[in-house]
Each structure stands twice: as C-alpha cells, then as structure tokens.
Amino acid sequence: MQCGAVSGLVAQSLTYPLEVTRRRMQTIGVVPTAGNESSTGVLGKLPGQSNPDTVSSLSSPNEKHAKPPTMMRTMRHVMHEQGIKGFFKGVSMNWIKGPIAFSISFTAFDFIQGLMESESEQEKRRPKQYR
C-alpha cells in the first residue's frame, strides 16, 4: 500500500506541469485578460497591451479573432512569467486532495459493488475463516 501511495505522489508530481498548462489553456476565455477586472492576463499580458495571439479575419480586415494558444506557447509563457515554480503552484494541495479523492472513490465502488452482488458472489469473496 505504501508503494502505491509513493508511486501516486511521484506520478502526480511529474504530470502536474501538464495539468497547470491544461488548466491555463482552458481558462483563456473565462478569465478576464483586459480591462479593470484583470491585473495580469492568463498568459502574462498586462492590461492595455495588445494580444500577440490575434490574427486578422479573412472576411474583414478590422475584425480580430483570438488564435488558440498551443501547448508549447502556453508553457513558454508560464516559464517566462513565473519560472519553474509556476508549473508546481498548488501541487501540495493536490497531494492532500489525491489520497482523499481516491479513498472516497474506492470506498464508494466497494460499497456499490457489494449492493449489486448476489449472495453466492458475496460468499465467494468472504474469507474461509468467516464462512
């Protein structure tokens, strides 16, 4: 059990930068990046600066559409904006949340599986000393 816990923490820690990148990319349209409501844009753009990720529309030269950033561009922005620490912000809370979430999931699975099993299936799972 301890090996599983340690391997889970290591896997969570190694993949967390990808989680941060994914979350950044998902919140680009949700988090305000311009105006009085934003202090720093999602990708590090200060209010009032032009967005380097905009391209002119083919239909109208005055209309602008935001290009979705690539994963590598998002990672470069995080690295430039916050350094390597930016990729691991919140990892300690993830270490706390992970075991709790997994234990709830496994407990719920075992409970529901027990409700769905027939008497003969429950008898097969019960240790011989308790039969």
N, C-alpha and C positions, 0 to 999 in steps of 0.2 A: 504494500500500500504506500509506503514511504517513497519507493522508487517511482510510482505513478504520480505522486504529488510533486516530486522534484522534476520529473520529466515534463509535467504540465506547466510548471513555473518557467522552466527553460524555454519550452515551445512558445509560451505566451510572450516572454521577453524578446525572443528572436523575431517574432512576427508582429510585434507591436508597432514598429515604424510603418509597416504596410497598413495597419489599422488606422493610424493617425493620418496617413496620406489619403486613404479611402474616405475617412470622415471629412477631411478638408474638401475633397472634391465633391462630396455630396452636399455640403452646406454652402457652396458658392452662390446659389440662387436664393438661399434663405437668409443668410447673414447679410445685413446691410454693409455695402462696401463704399458708399458715398453719402455725403450729406452730414447733417448734425448727429445722426444716430450712430455713426461709426467712428472709432478712434483710429483703427488700423484695419485695412481691408483684409479679407480672408487670405490673400496671397501677399500681404505685406504692403499693399499700396496705401499711401496716406490719402486722406480726403482732399479732393481737388486735383489730384494727379490724374493724368489720362491713363486709361487701361491699355496695356500693351497687347492684350488678348482680344482686341476688337478688330474686325475686318469689315470693309465696306460691302454692302449688299450689291448684288449684280443688278437688281431692279432699280434701285435709286441710290445715287452717289452720296446723298446726305444721311441715309439710314444706316445705322450701325447695328451689328449683331455680335454678341459675345461668342468667341470661339471657346469650346470647352477645353480646359487645360489638360495636357497629357499627364500621365503619372510622373514621368521624369521631371517635367516642368514644375509640378506641384512639390516634388521632393527637393528640387533645387531651391525653390522659394522658401520652404521650411528651413533648409540648411542655411541659406543666406540670412533669413530673418531671425532665427533663434539658435542656430548651431545644432550640434548633435543632441543637445538636451531637449530641443523641440520635438524630436521624434519619440522621446520617452516621458513626456508630460502626462501624468495620470496613470503610469504603469503600476505604481504602488497600490492605488485604489483597485486596479484591475486584478492584482494579486489577491486582494481581500475578497473582491466580488466573485472571482472564479470558483474557488472551492465551495462557497455558499451556494452559488447557482447550480454547480454540478451535483452537490449533495441533494438539493431540492429535486432536481430532475431525476436522479436515480431513485430517490425515495418514492416519488410520485409514480415512476414506472413500475417499481416493485409492487406498490400498493394496488395499482390498477390491474397489473398482471394477475395478482392474487384474486381480485374480484372476478376476473374473466376465466380463471382456471376451473376445471371440473374437479370433483372430489378425487378422482383417480390420479389426475395430474398433480394435485396438491400432495397426495400420498407419496408419489414418486420423488418429490423434492424434499420431503421431510426426512431428516437423518434417521437411520435404523434404530438408534437408541430411544427415539421418541415415538416410535410406531406402536 
